[in-house]
């Protein structure tokens, strides 16, 4: 038997995971070969000196440390959640301050959404009262899903603000002042990262539309993130046509209406489907 | 923990049931800590990595497919985070300095300290190993996992685990011989 073969199997030999035949062969070889026997002895000694079950550095920490470990962890999770929320809010506030025109556009869009919601609520109450009751009675949505949806809608809100800025931009102004858009690109990058996380998390079949919208948005957001650092008219035009072609803003509005309306989405879908058709009819 | 109970616990955490995540943490925290300590050799760093690992667990539990046991999955997260931290902070050097200090204060003549001394030598030899060899020796021979489990954690075959084990143990023996000679001298 060759030395190399013995050495290759030495660990398994000590670990007693070799088949009987090979074990016997190695055993015989070790009886005749001093070099391999020395190697076996070294390995065996090393394994014997390993602390195995007695090795427990965790036991060196006081009991109080372990009692507070989970508590400390939960506090860290809460703090990280609050930090990411406050940094997003600060980003948006700063963004809206610097782009007051976008803020005006966003406010108009919100006003429109509020009007649409009011119209839908009134018609929904008349047509589908019992459905509303049943949906509120069965509002035992798991906490995790509720948190996921809250996160998704927050993401949609922020994406909408960003897109409204691009859709409403005045191309003539753009050509006159070559403005920096690094802030927009940064926000897009953040949102695109969230898109991929949300796409994975939204696994429930009932979230299919929301997931599709997140997927569409991810493409647009990546386009914005990859724009040149200054406004580039053809690229922005392409972006605008992409938003328009996929009716992204309309879909976001529909999702908002679904969120506000809870389970009673049928009426909302009906009332908005005609808008969608109009939007699609306007395609270039 | 029996697999059935484990699946139930995961489901409770996914549903956001109060106290379920804490139960999961308390069940796995000490072993996760030991693995982190084995890599980093520093209590503060081990605590930090273990906390970070459970934050990852909390955020990713929705995506846990159950292909491996929960403990194996947590070990994998801890091992990956520890290896990243090790690389970033170059704690190996800091550990050597710290061990040197410990060495000065230890009293090897005292027979009561024999076990402590042995652990000190083992840990020092372990920290001399390249990261992968350290990982397999630590998980297999200090944490007592099977070679199959180690392969799952480190995302490699059992054959690769055994190769690294063999090389790692051989190097450890050389270091241990050297360290013991050092003490005698």
Interface residues (C-beta under 8 A of the other chain):
Chain A: X7 X8 X10 X11 X12 X15 X39 X42 X43 X45 X46 X47 X49 X50 X51 X52 X53 X54 X55 X56 X57 X58 X60 X61 X66 X69 X70 X72 X73 X74 X76 X77 X80 X142 X143 X144 X147 X148 X200 X201 X203
Chain B: X14 X15 X16 X17 X21 X22 X25 X26 X29 X30 X31 X33 X34 X37 X38 X43 X46 X47 X50 X51 X54 X55 X58 X62 X63 X115 X118 X119 X122 X137 X141 X142 X143 X144 X147 X162 X165 X166 X169 X170 X172 X173 X176
